[in-house]
Amino acid sequence: MIAAKVIDNIWSTRKADSLVGLKFMLVEVLGGIDAGRLLIAADTIGAGIGERVLVCTGSSARKMLDRDDVPLDAAIVGIIDENCTF
């Protein structure tokens, strides 16, 4: 699992049918050797811009949708409480 900050919304008017209805966000990894790396993650919980979030990647991200046929590599699965620091 990765700690990240939501930077912006990602809009896509054309995408694979299996991705229709998903909300995508641009997130920046916080801390560790990948600090500053940008990822596009499906937002499964309604996170907002500026919030710090938990992101799971790989097959764990696909499990969030209960579908293995979705081409998804990252998903926002939690919002980090404001009193936590990195």
CNS distance restraints for C-alpha pairs under 8 A (distance, minus, plus):
assign (resid   1 and name CA) (resid  54 and name CA) 6.55 0.50 0.50
assign (resid   1 and name CA) (resid  55 and name CA) 5.66 0.50 0.50
assign (resid   1 and name CA) (resid  56 and name CA) 4.71 0.50 0.50
assign (resid   1 and name CA) (resid  57 and name CA) 7.03 0.50 0.50
assign (resid   2 and name CA) (resid  29 and name CA) 6.91 0.50 0.50
assign (resid   2 and name CA) (resid  30 and name CA) 7.77 0.50 0.50
assign (resid   2 and name CA) (resid  54 and name CA) 5.65 0.50 0.50
assign (resid   2 and name CA) (resid  55 and name CA) 5.02 0.50 0.50
assign (resid   2 and name CA) (resid  56 and name CA) 6.29 0.50 0.50
assign (resid   3 and name CA) (resid  29 and name CA) 6.04 0.50 0.50
assign (resid   3 and name CA) (resid  30 and name CA) 5.52 0.50 0.50
assign (resid   3 and name CA) (resid  31 and name CA) 7.56 0.50 0.50
assign (resid   3 and name CA) (resid  52 and name CA) 7.03 0.50 0.50
assign (resid   3 and name CA) (resid  53 and name CA) 5.82 0.50 0.50
assign (resid   3 and name CA) (resid  54 and name CA) 4.86 0.50 0.50
assign (resid   3 and name CA) (resid  55 and name CA) 6.29 0.50 0.50
assign (resid   4 and name CA) (resid  27 and name CA) 5.90 0.50 0.50
assign (resid   4 and name CA) (resid  28 and name CA) 5.19 0.50 0.50
assign (resid   4 and name CA) (resid  29 and name CA) 4.23 0.50 0.50
assign (resid   4 and name CA) (resid  30 and name CA) 4.94 0.50 0.50
assign (resid   4 and name CA) (resid  52 and name CA) 5.58 0.50 0.50
assign (resid   4 and name CA) (resid  53 and name CA) 5.32 0.50 0.50
assign (resid   4 and name CA) (resid  54 and name CA) 6.33 0.50 0.50
assign (resid   4 and name CA) (resid  55 and name CA) 6.93 0.50 0.50
assign (resid   5 and name CA) (resid  27 and name CA) 5.33 0.50 0.50
assign (resid   5 and name CA) (resid  28 and name CA) 5.22 0.50 0.50
assign (resid   5 and name CA) (resid  29 and name CA) 6.59 0.50 0.50
assign (resid   5 and name CA) (resid  30 and name CA) 6.90 0.50 0.50
assign (resid   5 and name CA) (resid  49 and name CA) 7.91 0.50 0.50
assign (resid   5 and name CA) (resid  50 and name CA) 6.21 0.50 0.50
assign (resid   5 and name CA) (resid  51 and name CA) 5.70 0.50 0.50
assign (resid   5 and name CA) (resid  52 and name CA) 4.28 0.50 0.50
assign (resid   5 and name CA) (resid  53 and name CA) 5.96 0.50 0.50
assign (resid   6 and name CA) (resid  25 and name CA) 6.67 0.50 0.50
assign (resid   6 and name CA) (resid  26 and name CA) 6.01 0.50 0.50
assign (resid   6 and name CA) (resid  27 and name CA) 4.37 0.50 0.50
assign (resid   6 and name CA) (resid  28 and name CA) 6.53 0.50 0.50
assign (resid   6 and name CA) (resid  47 and name CA) 7.68 0.50 0.50
assign (resid   6 and name CA) (resid  48 and name CA) 6.76 0.50 0.50
assign (resid   6 and name CA) (resid  49 and name CA) 4.98 0.50 0.50
assign (resid   6 and name CA) (resid  50 and name CA) 5.26 0.50 0.50
assign (resid   6 and name CA) (resid  51 and name CA) 5.60 0.50 0.50
assign (resid   6 and name CA) (resid  52 and name CA) 6.32 0.50 0.50
assign (resid   6 and name CA) (resid  53 and name CA) 7.13 0.50 0.50
assign (resid   7 and name CA) (resid  25 and name CA) 7.37 0.50 0.50
assign (resid   7 and name CA) (resid  26 and name CA) 5.43 0.50 0.50
assign (resid   7 and name CA) (resid  27 and name CA) 5.28 0.50 0.50
assign (resid   7 and name CA) (resid  28 and name CA) 6.70 0.50 0.50
assign (resid   7 and name CA) (resid  49 and name CA) 5.58 0.50 0.50
assign (resid   7 and name CA) (resid  50 and name CA) 6.12 0.50 0.50
assign (resid   8 and name CA) (resid  25 and name CA) 5.81 0.50 0.50
assign (resid   8 and name CA) (resid  26 and name CA) 5.15 0.50 0.50
assign (resid   8 and name CA) (resid  27 and name CA) 7.25 0.50 0.50
assign (resid   8 and name CA) (resid  49 and name CA) 5.72 0.50 0.50
assign (resid   9 and name CA) (resid  24 and name CA) 6.23 0.50 0.50
assign (resid   9 and name CA) (resid  25 and name CA) 4.52 0.50 0.50
assign (resid   9 and name CA) (resid  26 and name CA) 6.00 0.50 0.50
assign (resid   9 and name CA) (resid  49 and name CA) 7.55 0.50 0.50
assign (resid  10 and name CA) (resid  23 and name CA) 7.77 0.50 0.50
assign (resid  10 and name CA) (resid  24 and name CA) 5.25 0.50 0.50
assign (resid  10 and name CA) (resid  25 and name CA) 5.23 0.50 0.50
assign (resid  10 and name CA) (resid  26 and name CA) 6.29 0.50 0.50
assign (resid  10 and name CA) (resid  40 and name CA) 7.68 0.50 0.50
assign (resid  11 and name CA) (resid  24 and name CA) 7.15 0.50 0.50
assign (resid  15 and name CA) (resid  19 and name CA) 6.46 0.50 0.50
assign (resid  15 and name CA) (resid  20 and name CA) 6.98 0.50 0.50
assign (resid  16 and name CA) (resid  20 and name CA) 6.97 0.50 0.50
assign (resid  18 and name CA) (resid  69 and name CA) 7.70 0.50 0.50
assign (resid  18 and name CA) (resid  70 and name CA) 5.72 0.50 0.50
assign (resid  18 and name CA) (resid  71 and name CA) 7.77 0.50 0.50
assign (resid  19 and name CA) (resid  70 and name CA) 6.90 0.50 0.50
assign (resid  19 and name CA) (resid  71 and name CA) 7.76 0.50 0.50
assign (resid  22 and name CA) (resid  42 and name CA) 6.40 0.50 0.50
assign (resid  22 and name CA) (resid  43 and name CA) 7.25 0.50 0.50
assign (resid  22 and name CA) (resid  44 and name CA) 7.92 0.50 0.50
assign (resid  23 and name CA) (resid  42 and name CA) 5.67 0.50 0.50
assign (resid  23 and name CA) (resid  43 and name CA) 5.47 0.50 0.50
assign (resid  23 and name CA) (resid  44 and name CA) 7.65 0.50 0.50
assign (resid  24 and name CA) (resid  40 and name CA) 6.51 0.50 0.50
assign (resid  24 and name CA) (resid  41 and name CA) 5.58 0.50 0.50
assign (resid  24 and name CA) (resid  42 and name CA) 4.49 0.50 0.50
assign (resid  24 and name CA) (resid  43 and name CA) 5.71 0.50 0.50
assign (resid  25 and name CA) (resid  40 and name CA) 5.65 0.50 0.50
assign (resid  25 and name CA) (resid  41 and name CA) 5.44 0.50 0.50
assign (resid  25 and name CA) (resid  42 and name CA) 6.34 0.50 0.50
assign (resid  25 and name CA) (resid  43 and name CA) 6.48 0.50 0.50
assign (resid  26 and name CA) (resid  38 and name CA) 6.78 0.50 0.50
assign (resid  26 and name CA) (resid  39 and name CA) 5.80 0.50 0.50
assign (resid  26 and name CA) (resid  40 and name CA) 4.69 0.50 0.50
assign (resid  26 and name CA) (resid  41 and name CA) 6.49 0.50 0.50
assign (resid  27 and name CA) (resid  38 and name CA) 5.64 0.50 0.50
assign (resid  27 and name CA) (resid  39 and name CA) 5.31 0.50 0.50
assign (resid  27 and name CA) (resid  40 and name CA) 6.24 0.50 0.50
assign (resid  27 and name CA) (resid  41 and name CA) 7.03 0.50 0.50
assign (resid  28 and name CA) (resid  35 and name CA) 7.48 0.50 0.50
assign (resid  28 and name CA) (resid  36 and name CA) 5.53 0.50 0.50
assign (resid  28 and name CA) (resid  37 and name CA) 5.60 0.50 0.50
assign (resid  28 and name CA) (resid  38 and name CA) 4.58 0.50 0.50
assign (resid  28 and name CA) (resid  39 and name CA) 6.41 0.50 0.50
assign (resid  29 and name CA) (resid  34 and name CA) 6.43 0.50 0.50
assign (resid  29 and name CA) (resid  35 and name CA) 5.00 0.50 0.50
assign (resid  29 and name CA) (resid  36 and name CA) 5.27 0.50 0.50
assign (resid  29 and name CA) (resid  37 and name CA) 5.36 0.50 0.50
assign (resid  29 and name CA) (resid  38 and name CA) 6.40 0.50 0.50
assign (resid  29 and name CA) (resid  39 and name CA) 7.64 0.50 0.50
assign (resid  30 and name CA) (resid  34 and name CA) 7.67 0.50 0.50
assign (resid  30 and name CA) (resid  35 and name CA) 4.94 0.50 0.50
assign (resid  30 and name CA) (resid  36 and name CA) 6.46 0.50 0.50
assign (resid  30 and name CA) (resid  86 and name CA) 7.23 0.50 0.50
assign (resid  31 and name CA) (resid  35 and name CA) 4.67 0.50 0.50
assign (resid  31 and name CA) (resid  36 and name CA) 7.84 0.50 0.50
assign (resid  31 and name CA) (resid  86 and name CA) 6.64 0.50 0.50
assign (resid  39 and name CA) (resid  74 and name CA) 7.62 0.50 0.50
assign (resid  40 and name CA) (resid  74 and name CA) 6.88 0.50 0.50
assign (resid  41 and name CA) (resid  55 and name CA) 7.54 0.50 0.50
assign (resid  41 and name CA) (resid  73 and name CA) 7.39 0.50 0.50
assign (resid  41 and name CA) (resid  74 and name CA) 4.63 0.50 0.50
assign (resid  41 and name CA) (resid  75 and name CA) 4.75 0.50 0.50
assign (resid  41 and name CA) (resid  76 and name CA) 6.14 0.50 0.50
assign (resid  42 and name CA) (resid  72 and name CA) 7.63 0.50 0.50
assign (resid  42 and name CA) (resid  74 and name CA) 6.34 0.50 0.50
assign (resid  42 and name CA) (resid  75 and name CA) 4.58 0.50 0.50
assign (resid  42 and name CA) (resid  76 and name CA) 6.07 0.50 0.50
assign (resid  43 and name CA) (resid  47 and name CA) 6.61 0.50 0.50
assign (resid  43 and name CA) (resid  75 and name CA) 5.94 0.50 0.50
assign (resid  43 and name CA) (resid  76 and name CA) 4.93 0.50 0.50
assign (resid  43 and name CA) (resid  77 and name CA) 7.39 0.50 0.50
assign (resid  44 and name CA) (resid  64 and name CA) 7.64 0.50 0.50
assign (resid  44 and name CA) (resid  75 and name CA) 6.73 0.50 0.50
assign (resid  44 and name CA) (resid  76 and name CA) 5.88 0.50 0.50
assign (resid  44 and name CA) (resid  77 and name CA) 6.22 0.50 0.50
assign (resid  45 and name CA) (resid  76 and name CA) 6.94 0.50 0.50
assign (resid  45 and name CA) (resid  77 and name CA) 6.40 0.50 0.50
assign (resid  45 and name CA) (resid  78 and name CA) 6.94 0.50 0.50
assign (resid  47 and name CA) (resid  51 and name CA) 6.73 0.50 0.50
assign (resid  47 and name CA) (resid  53 and name CA) 7.56 0.50 0.50
assign (resid  47 and name CA) (resid  76 and name CA) 7.78 0.50 0.50
assign (resid  47 and name CA) (resid  79 and name CA) 6.87 0.50 0.50
assign (resid  51 and name CA) (resid  79 and name CA) 7.03 0.50 0.50
assign (resid  51 and name CA) (resid  80 and name CA) 7.64 0.50 0.50
assign (resid  52 and name CA) (resid  79 and name CA) 6.03 0.50 0.50
assign (resid  52 and name CA) (resid  80 and name CA) 5.41 0.50 0.50
assign (resid  52 and name CA) (resid  81 and name CA) 7.92 0.50 0.50
assign (resid  53 and name CA) (resid  76 and name CA) 6.59 0.50 0.50
assign (resid  53 and name CA) (resid  77 and name CA) 7.43 0.50 0.50
assign (resid  53 and name CA) (resid  78 and name CA) 5.50 0.50 0.50
assign (resid  53 and name CA) (resid  79 and name CA) 4.29 0.50 0.50
assign (resid  53 and name CA) (resid  80 and name CA) 5.19 0.50 0.50
assign (resid  54 and name CA) (resid  76 and name CA) 5.83 0.50 0.50
assign (resid  54 and name CA) (resid  77 and name CA) 5.68 0.50 0.50
assign (resid  54 and name CA) (resid  78 and name CA) 4.87 0.50 0.50
assign (resid  54 and name CA) (resid  79 and name CA) 6.11 0.50 0.50
assign (resid  54 and name CA) (resid  80 and name CA) 6.73 0.50 0.50
assign (resid  55 and name CA) (resid  74 and name CA) 6.51 0.50 0.50
assign (resid  55 and name CA) (resid  75 and name CA) 5.46 0.50 0.50
assign (resid  55 and name CA) (resid  76 and name CA) 4.48 0.50 0.50
assign (resid  55 and name CA) (resid  77 and name CA) 5.77 0.50 0.50
assign (resid  55 and name CA) (resid  78 and name CA) 7.23 0.50 0.50
assign (resid  56 and name CA) (resid  60 and name CA) 6.19 0.50 0.50
assign (resid  56 and name CA) (resid  61 and name CA) 5.46 0.50 0.50
assign (resid  56 and name CA) (resid  74 and name CA) 5.71 0.50 0.50
assign (resid  56 and name CA) (resid  75 and name CA) 5.53 0.50 0.50
assign (resid  56 and name CA) (resid  76 and name CA) 6.61 0.50 0.50
assign (resid  56 and name CA) (resid  77 and name CA) 6.83 0.50 0.50
assign (resid  57 and name CA) (resid  61 and name CA) 5.03 0.50 0.50
assign (resid  57 and name CA) (resid  73 and name CA) 5.36 0.50 0.50
assign (resid  57 and name CA) (resid  74 and name CA) 4.28 0.50 0.50
assign (resid  57 and name CA) (resid  75 and name CA) 6.47 0.50 0.50
assign (resid  58 and name CA) (resid  62 and name CA) 7.02 0.50 0.50
assign (resid  58 and name CA) (resid  72 and name CA) 7.50 0.50 0.50
assign (resid  58 and name CA) (resid  73 and name CA) 4.84 0.50 0.50
assign (resid  58 and name CA) (resid  74 and name CA) 6.37 0.50 0.50
assign (resid  59 and name CA) (resid  63 and name CA) 6.36 0.50 0.50
assign (resid  59 and name CA) (resid  68 and name CA) 7.85 0.50 0.50
assign (resid  59 and name CA) (resid  73 and name CA) 7.20 0.50 0.50
assign (resid  60 and name CA) (resid  64 and name CA) 6.77 0.50 0.50
assign (resid  61 and name CA) (resid  65 and name CA) 7.61 0.50 0.50
assign (resid  61 and name CA) (resid  72 and name CA) 6.64 0.50 0.50
assign (resid  61 and name CA) (resid  73 and name CA) 6.05 0.50 0.50
assign (resid  61 and name CA) (resid  74 and name CA) 5.23 0.50 0.50
assign (resid  61 and name CA) (resid  75 and name CA) 5.02 0.50 0.50
assign (resid  62 and name CA) (resid  66 and name CA) 6.78 0.50 0.50
assign (resid  62 and name CA) (resid  67 and name CA) 6.21 0.50 0.50
assign (resid  62 and name CA) (resid  68 and name CA) 5.82 0.50 0.50
assign (resid  62 and name CA) (resid  70 and name CA) 6.55 0.50 0.50
assign (resid  62 and name CA) (resid  71 and name CA) 7.77 0.50 0.50
assign (resid  62 and name CA) (resid  72 and name CA) 5.84 0.50 0.50
assign (resid  62 and name CA) (resid  73 and name CA) 7.08 0.50 0.50
assign (resid  62 and name CA) (resid  74 and name CA) 7.86 0.50 0.50
assign (resid  62 and name CA) (resid  75 and name CA) 7.79 0.50 0.50
assign (resid  63 and name CA) (resid  67 and name CA) 6.24 0.50 0.50
assign (resid  63 and name CA) (resid  68 and name CA) 6.78 0.50 0.50
assign (resid  64 and name CA) (resid  75 and name CA) 7.46 0.50 0.50
assign (resid  64 and name CA) (resid  77 and name CA) 7.91 0.50 0.50
assign (resid  80 and name CA) (resid  84 and name CA) 7.16 0.50 0.50
